[in-house]
């Protein structure tokens, strides 16, 4: 299976000047654990994850005034849709993160989470069991 088989192509994108509260509200409403941060003023793409928000809360930041750009992870590993799920899982393990932004032709094509990988592997295993059983 490839990354394209498990990734979500419906990606939540937020701006760097959103407050952390606004970002959390959007992530909660969409039921996602990460948002892609696109900043037209800088080169590159960032990601805001549940872990980034947790660190901010633990540090005592004011969620109403703190801005996404101060808490975003910008040192990203990007996946290609053609990577295998094993390659994606290995990249996540090496990097210690749970989300990969998927790029195709230098554009965001989707996002892949550990949960997405597990769901694909679980479906694949269930299908194998049905064939054997």
N, C-alpha and C positions, 0 to 999 in steps of 0.2 A: 504494500500500500504506500501511496505517496502523500506528501503534505497536502496536496490539493484535495485529497479524499477526506481529510479531517478538518481542514481549516474552515473558519467562518469568514465568508466574504463580506458579511455585513459588519463592518468595522466602525466602532464608535471613535470619531475623531473630535478632538477638542483643541481649543487654542491655548497658548501659553499664559494668557492673561485671565483665564477663568480662575475663580477662587477654588480652593480645595473643596469647599462645601458644594459648589456648583458641579464640579467634576464628580464628586461622590454621588450626588443626586442623579446625574445622568447615568453613571455606571450602575447604580442601583435600579433605576427605571428600566434599563436594558438587560439587567441580569448578567452583567459581564464583570470580570475581575481586572480588566485593563482597558486603557484608552490610548489610542495613538495621538501624539501631540505634534501638530504641524505648526511650525513657526515660520512665517514668511520672511522674517527678519534674519533668520539664521539658516545655515546649510544643514541639511540632515533632518532626521525624524527622531522623535523621542517617544517614550512610553511612560505612562503613569499607571502603576499597578497598586493592588491592594496593599502590598508590602510597603510601597513608597508612602502611602497614606498612613499606614500603621506607624511607620517611623516618625512621620510628622506629628501625629497625635501624641506619641510617646515623648517627643521633644517639647510638647506643650505649645505648639503653634496655634494661632487663632485661625480656625477653619474659615471664618468669614472674611478674613483679610489676606491670608496667605495665598500666594499665586502659584499656579501649577508649575511655571517655569523654574521656580526655586526648588522643586521636589521631583522633577522629572528625571528619569534615567535616560541618558543620551548616548551612553557607550553600549550600543546594541549589537547583537549578532542577528543577522537577517537570514531567513531561510528562503529557498527557492521552492516553488510549487512542485518541482520534480524531485526534490529530496525524498528519500524514503522516511517513513515514520521513525525507523531506527536511527537514522542520521539526526533527525530533529531531537529525539529523546537524548541521544548522546551529547548533542550541543547544549541542551538544557542542563544535563547533569554536570558537564564540564564547567558551565558558566554559573551554575547555582541559581537559575531562574526558572520560571514556570510558563512563560509566554514567549513566543517568537513572532515577530512581524515578518510577514511573507511579502517579498518583493518580486514583481515580474515586470521586466522592461523598465526598471528604476521607479516603478509606481507601486504603492501599497495595494496588494491583491487580496490580503486577508491577514488573519491572526490565528495562530495555533497555540492552544494551551495543553498542559499535561492532561487535563480532563478530556480534551478532544482526542488525544492519542489513546488514552485508556478506553474511551467509548468505541473507537475504531477497532482496537484489538479485541475488545469484548464481543463486538458484533461478528468479527471475523471468526473468533473462537466458537461462538454459538452456531454460526453457519457450518463450520467444520464438524461440530458435534452432531448436527442434524444429518449431515451426509454420512457420517459413520454409523449413527444410531439408527 
